[in-house]
């Protein structure tokens, strides 16, 4: 019975102890080094297929590929503006042309009214000095001007300088024909020059020349040009048919007839046109007269008979059409 009494309180004590909650054990406080280690994120596992780019590399990949400022400016300029800055001027080309010519010629005759004018005296007291040839030819002059009409052709090549496209040169050959009816006199009489005769004369001019070309920059385009030209040429001038009166005098008094002579030409004018077609307005000046008729011994010539005659083409205005190839 005694044992039973002791066992009952002991069992009650064990039951109460079993009902009490157990205390929670806290984790041990880590040291400073352990705290830093625990705060670091785990290092990424390196892979060979898709590596993660570095920050600087990521920026480079995301940056757009923009052109340099100069390149962007060039691309922003319209195509027409770029072409205009390098547009060609008048181009190099072969050319052929034809023109109408209107000009003047002069026939000058020289004779001695008396034998004293040619055979003696100094020309100051016995007569007038002639202006044809040297001053030894004395006598009376008769000079008349006549209108000429004709045409011409020209064939050549033109080219312009690369560094100065407004300037160029052209090289050409030319041939001109003109017709005129001039009148001359057979002798000098009491009233002056007598027996006025008409003689049809054909004038032929030919040679080669060089012109300087200039187109102002504003008008120097490939499809349109406007400018000026000036140049020189060398060649010859011929006259025909032969004057029979002079021919007979030359045979009688020992003279000669010269129907052709060397000449030096100066010309200039304005020009305008398109790529293949052009127009010119100019003037050509032959500078050397032709000693058409001359006697060897003027002292033996009958007084009043011409002993010398010069023919001179004074100038020519022309209107020209040119085709460039």
Residue pairs with C-beta under 8 A, 6 or more apart in sequence:
30 38
44 52
53 61
66 72
67 75
74 82
87 221
87 222
88 165
88 222
89 160
89 165
89 166
89 215
89 220
89 221
89 222
89 225
90 158
90 160
90 165
90 168
90 213
90 215
90 220
90 221
90 222
90 225
91 160
91 222
91 275
91 324
92 157
92 158
92 159
92 160
92 168
93 157
93 158
93 324
93 325
94 156
94 157
94 324
94 325
95 154
95 155
95 156
95 157
95 158
95 170
95 172
95 278
95 322
95 323
95 324
95 325
96 153
96 154
96 155
96 322
96 323
96 325
97 153
97 154
97 155
97 278
97 280
97 320
97 321
97 322
97 323
98 151
98 152
98 153
98 154
98 320
98 321
99 151
99 152
99 153
99 154
99 280
99 318
99 319
99 320
99 321
100 150
100 151
100 318
100 319
101 148
101 149
101 150
101 151
101 152
101 176
101 178
101 284
101 316
101 317
101 318
102 147
102 148
102 149
102 316
102 317
102 318
103 147
103 148
103 150
103 178
103 313
103 314
103 315
103 316
103 317
104 145
104 146
104 147
104 148
104 313
104 314
104 315
105 145
105 146
105 148
105 178
105 180
105 182
105 201
105 203
105 311
105 312
105 313
105 314
106 143
106 144
106 145
106 146
106 311
106 312
106 314
107 143
107 144
107 146
107 182
107 183
107 184
107 309
107 310
107 311
107 312
108 132
108 141
108 142
108 143
108 144
108 289
108 309
108 310
108 311
108 312
109 141
109 142
109 143
109 184
109 185
109 193
109 306
109 308
109 309
110 130
110 132
110 137
110 139
110 140
110 141
110 142
110 306
110 307
110 308
110 309
111 139
111 140
111 142
111 187
111 188
111 301
111 304
111 305
111 306
111 307
112 118
112 127
112 138
112 139
112 140
112 298
112 301
112 303
112 304
112 307
113 127
113 139
113 140
113 188
113 303
113 304
114 126
114 127
114 303
115 299
115 303
116 126
116 127
117 123
117 126
117 127
117 128
117 138
117 139
117 140
117 303
118 138
118 139
118 298
118 299
118 301
118 303
118 307
119 299
120 126
121 127
121 138
123 129
123 135
123 138
126 138
127 138
127 139
127 140
128 138
128 139
128 140
128 141
129 135
129 138
130 137
130 138
130 139
130 141
130 308
131 141
132 141
132 291
132 308
132 310
133 291
133 294
133 308
137 298
137 307
137 308
139 298
139 307
139 308
140 188
140 193
142 184
142 185
142 193
144 182
144 183
144 184
145 314
146 180
146 181
146 182
146 183
147 180
148 178
148 179
148 180
148 203
148 313
148 316
149 178
149 179
149 180
150 176
150 177
150 178
150 179
150 203
151 176
151 177
152 174
152 175
152 176
152 177
152 205
152 318
152 320
153 174
153 175
154 172
154 173
154 174
154 320
154 322
155 172
155 173
155 174
156 170
156 171
156 172
156 173
157 170
157 171
157 172
158 168
158 169
158 170
158 171
158 213
158 324
159 168
159 169
159 170
160 166
160 167
160 168
160 213
161 167
161 168
165 220
166 214
166 215
166 216
166 217
166 220
166 227
167 212
167 213
167 214
168 212
168 213
168 214
168 215
169 210
169 211
169 212
169 213
170 210
170 211
170 213
170 229
170 231
171 208
171 209
171 210
172 208
172 209
172 210
172 211
173 206
173 207
173 208
173 209
174 205
174 206
174 207
174 208
174 209
174 233
174 235
175 204
175 205
175 206
176 203
176 204
176 205
176 206
176 284
176 316
177 202
177 203
177 204
178 202
178 203
178 205
178 313
178 316
179 200
179 201
179 202
179 203
180 200
180 201
180 203
181 198
181 199
181 200
181 201
182 198
182 199
182 201
183 196
183 197
183 198
183 199
184 196
184 197
184 199
184 243
184 245
184 306
184 309
185 193
185 194
185 195
185 196
185 197
185 306
186 194
186 195
186 197
186 245
186 305
186 306
187 193
187 194
187 195
187 304
187 305
187 306
188 194
188 303
188 304
189 304
197 245
199 243
200 241
201 239
201 240
201 241
201 311
202 239
202 240
202 241
203 237
203 238
203 239
203 313
204 237
204 238
204 239
204 240
205 235
205 236
205 237
205 238
205 263
205 265
205 286
205 313
206 235
206 236
206 238
207 233
207 234
207 235
207 236
207 263
207 265
208 233
208 234
208 235
209 231
209 232
209 233
209 234
209 235
209 265
209 267
210 231
210 232
210 233
211 229
211 230
211 231
211 267
212 229
212 230
212 231
213 227
213 228
213 229
213 271
214 227
214 228
214 229
215 225
215 226
215 227
216 226
216 227
219 225
219 226
219 227
219 272
220 227
222 275
223 274
223 275
224 272
224 273
224 274
225 271
225 272
225 273
225 274
225 278
226 270
226 271
226 272
227 270
227 271
227 272
228 268
228 269
228 270
228 271
229 268
229 269
229 270
229 271
229 280
229 282
230 267
230 268
231 266
231 267
231 268
232 264
232 265
232 266
232 267
233 264
233 265
233 267
234 262
234 263
234 264
234 265
235 262
235 263
235 265
236 260
236 261
236 262
236 263
237 260
237 261
237 263
237 286
237 288
237 290
237 313
238 259
238 260
239 259
239 260
239 290
239 292
239 311
240 259
242 257
242 259
243 257
243 292
243 293
243 309
246 257
246 292
246 293
246 306
246 309
247 257
249 255
249 293
249 295
249 305
249 306
249 307
250 256
250 257
250 293
250 294
250 295
253 295
253 296
253 297
253 300
253 301
253 305
253 307
254 295
254 296
254 297
254 300
255 293
255 294
255 295
255 296
255 307
256 293
256 294
256 296
257 292
257 293
258 290
258 291
258 292
258 293
258 294
259 290
259 292
260 290
261 288
261 289
261 290
261 291
262 288
263 286
263 287
263 288
264 286
264 287
264 288
265 284
265 285
265 286
265 287
266 284
266 285
266 287
267 282
267 283
267 284
267 285
268 282
268 283
269 280
269 281
269 282
269 283
270 280
270 281
270 282
271 278
271 279
271 280
272 278
272 279
273 279
273 322
273 324
275 324
276 323
276 324
276 325
277 321
277 322
277 323
277 324
278 321
278 322
278 323
278 324
279 319
279 320
279 321
279 322
280 318
280 319
280 320
280 322
281 317
281 318
281 319
281 320
282 317
282 318
282 320
283 315
283 316
283 317
283 318
284 315
284 316
284 318
285 314
285 315
285 316
286 312
286 313
286 314
286 315
286 316
289 310
289 311
289 312
290 310
290 311
290 312
291 308
291 310
292 309
292 310
292 311
293 306
293 308
293 309
294 307
294 308
294 309
295 301
295 307
295 308
298 307
298 308
301 307
